[in-house]
Amino acid sequence: MVPLSFTPRHWLPTLVVAFCLCGLTARGEGEPSADKIAEWRKAAEQGNADAQFCLGVCYAEGESVVKDNVEADRWFHKAAEQGNAGAQLQVGLYYANGKRVAKDDVEAAQWFRKSAEQGNAKAQFCLGVCYDEGEGVAKDNVEAYRWLRKAAEQGNAEAQHLLGLRYAQGRGVVKDEVEAAQWFRKAAEQGNADAQSRLGLCYAQGLGVAKDEVEAAQWYRKAADQGDADSQYILGFCCYRGLGVVEDEVEAYKWLNLAAASGNRGAANKRDIIVRNMTPDQIAEAQRLSREWKPNK
């Protein structure tokens, strides 16, 4: 199943909206002041769902208050029960992941639906995944496509990537490589590593786009820079063969070594082959580059 994750960064757009809805000053670059927290708490205790959600985020993030998951959960649940879409999404993710509650896919799907029907793109993506995998609901390709499409059209990169896969595979839709490439591009341009890798494949094989090895290598590199092991393997091979990039055994070794460290056995085998033609200095340099590499997230 596609992991249903919810990092603090996913809160931010909804958080700004929530601040505006509850008549409070929108979030700036710094943490909310103590006075602002007190203002939100007063509104939350009076039943303002948006303020309850904001307060839940503050406790979950440890923003201007001591981080407290119990308090965060309490406010999220209060807000969700009153119809706050961001809080409904969060509660759904609690149930989907079994985080601080017993895992319950049916309950998760119900909360995702409540939030999705209010237009929350992340919840629409999650509900689409539920229908795609048959988690908490009966598996349904039509419903999966419908919700993924809604999320994708709102700019959700994860949904755009999955929609691209559906068009590439002809799963639940008529196979359309051009449409697939378009959705992969939308997600890739937002930094989705899986989509960047798939777009690289599109250019490498001419699937829905004109074949272009240089463009393929560029997209593989973007995904590889984020730590995608398959893309690191492919980019290493490109560097070894000079496909879309300048032939470079040191770079090839570096990328293959990184992919191998992530468990890619094909990369380990290819690295062990090319090392036979490398000098000790080249090997040492490639190993240094591997050690110093850090993912670009």
N, C-alpha and C positions, 0 to 999 in steps of 0.2 A: 504493500500500500504506500502511496505517496505520503511522506511524513507531513502531519498537520502541525506545523510549528507556529509559534506566535512569539516573536521576539519583541523587546521594548520598542524597536523602531516601527513596528506595525501599528503601535498605538497612536503615533504622533498626529497623523492627519485627522483621525477621529477625535483625538484629544483637543486639538485646536477648535474643531467644530463644537465639541461639548462645552468648552469654555464660553464660546459665543452664545450657545443656546441657553446657558444658565445665567446669562447677563453679566459674565465676569470678563475681566481683561484677558485677551488671548495671550497664550504663552509666548514669552520672548526667548532670548538665547539662554538666559540664566535660569536657575531654579526658582520656583514660586517663593515669594516672601512669606514670613510667618503670618503676617496679617492676611495674606491671600489664602493661605491654608485654613486659617480660622474662618474666613468668609465662606470658603467651600464647605467646611465642616458644618457650619450653621445651616447652610442651604441643604446639605445632605441630610442632616438630622430632621429637617422640616419636610423631607420627602422628595427633594428635587433629584430626579434620576440622573441627570447629566452631572450634577455636582457629586453624586454618589460614585459615578464612574470615574470622574476626575480624581476623587479622593482615593479610590481603589488603585488607580495608576500610581499616584504618589507613594502609597504604601508599598506597592509592588516594586517600584523603582528606587525607593529610598530617597525621594526628592523632598527635601525640606522637612522630612520626618524620618524617624528610625525605620528602616525597612522591616516590614512585618507582614508576612504572607497570610497570617490568619485574618488580620484586619483588611488586607487587600481583598481576600476572598469574600469576606462579609459584605463589603461595599459593592463588589462586583455582583454578587447574588442579589442584593437589594435593587441595584440598578437594572439588572437583567429582568427581574420579576416585574419591573415597571415599564419594560419595553425599550430600554436603551440598547441600541443595536451593537455597539462596541462591547458592552458588558455581556450581551447574549453570545456573541462570538467567543469571548474569553471563557465563559462557563462551558460552552460547547467543547472547547479545546481541553478544558479540564477533564471532561468525561471521555473524550476521544483518546487522550493520552494516559488516563488513569492517574492524573496528577492531583494529589490531595483529596481525591474522591475515588470510589471504586470505578474502574473502567466500565463504561456502559455506552456502547455504540448507538443504541436506539435513542438514549437520552441526548447524546451528542448531536445526532442528526436533527432531533427536534429543536434544539437551541440554534443550530446552524440555520435551519429553515426560518425561524423567527427573525433572525438577523438578516438573512439573505432576502427575505421578502420586503425588508425595509431598504434594500439596495446596497447593503454592505458587500463590497466586492470580494473581500477575503472570505467572508462567510459563503458567498456564492461559489467561490472556488472549492471550499471545504465540502459544501453540499454536493457539488459536482463530483468530487472524488468519492464521496459516500456512495452515490449512485453508480459510479464507474466500478467500484470495488465490491458493491453489495454490502457495505458496512453500515448497519443500523437501519437500512432500507433494502427493499428488493432491488437487485441489480437491474439497471434500466439504462440502456445506451441513449435512448431519446432524452430522458431527463438529465443524464450526465452531460450530454452535449448542450442542452438548453442552459443549464446553470454555468457550465464552463464558458459558454459563449457570452453570457451576461457579464461574467467577471472579466473575461478577456476584453470585451468592448469598453469596459471601464478602466482598462489599463493594467489589470493584474498580470504580472509577468509569468507567474506560475501557470495560470490558466491559459495564457497565450501559448506557452510551450506545449501544454497538454493538448490544446486545440490543434496545434501544428502537427503533433504526433497522430492525432485522429485523421487528419487529412492525408498525411503521408502514408498511413496504413490502410485507409479506407474503412476505418472502424466507426460504425454508426453514421457515417457520411459517405458520399461518393468520393473515391480517391481522387485527390487533386494536388499534384506536387507544387503547382504554382501557389495555390492558397496556403499550402503547408509552409512553403518558404517565406511567405509574407508574414505568417504568424510567428515563425521562428525569429524573423528579423525584428519584429516588434519587441519580443521578449529579450532577444540578444542585446538590442540597443539599450535596454534597461539594466543590463549586467547579469542576466540569468545565464549561468555557466552551461547548463544543459542545452539551452537554446543556442548558445554560441557554438557549442560543439556540433549540434545538428545542422546549423547554418553552414559551418565549415564543410560538413559532409555534402550538403547540397551543392556547394561550389566545387568540391572535389570531383563529384560525379555528374554534375550538370542536372541536378534534380530540381526542376522548377525555376532554375536560373541558368544563365550561360555558364558553361564550365570555365573555371578560373582558378588555377592553382595558387596564384599569389593571394587572391581574396580568401581562398580556403585556409591557407596558412595563417593569415591574419586573424581569422575567427578562431581557429584552433589555439592560437597563441593567447587570445583573450581568455579563453576557458582554462587553458593550461596555467596562466598566471594566477588564476583563482584556486588552483589546486585540483582541477579535474584530472584524475589519473589517466583516463582513456585519451583525453586530448593531449596530455603530456607525452604519452606513448606515440600517438600519431605525429605530433610535432617533432619528436625525436627522430622518427623515421623520415619525415620531410627534410630535416636538417642533414641526415645521413645521405639521402638520395638527391638533395638539391631540388626538392619539389616545392616550388613557390617561394623558396628562400635560397640564400647562398649555401652551398654545400659546406658543412662545418662539423667535423667529427667531435670536437670538444662540446659544442652546443648539443649535438645529438646525444652524446654520452650523458650530459647533464640532465636533459629531459627524460631520457630512458631510465636513468638512475632514480630520479624523483618518482616516476611512475612505478618503478619496481619497489620502491620503499613503501608505496601505498598498496602493495600486494598484486600488482599487475605482472603476472608470470611471463606473458609475451614480451613485455618490456625488459625484464631481467634477461631473458634468452637473447634478445637482440643486442642488448648492451654487452653481453659476454662474447658476442660474435665480433662486434666492431672494435672492441678493445684490443683485439689481436693485432690490428694494424696501427695502433696508436703508440706514440713514444711515451716514455715514463713522464716527461714534462707535460705532455698533453693530458695524460691520465690524472696527474696531480692537479692541474688547472681545472679540469672538469669536476673532480671531486671537491675542490674548493668552492667552485660555483654552486655545486649541489648543496654543500653545507650552509652557504651564505644565503641561499634563496629563501625568500619568505613570500607567502601568498598575498596577492593583491586583492583584498576583500573590500 
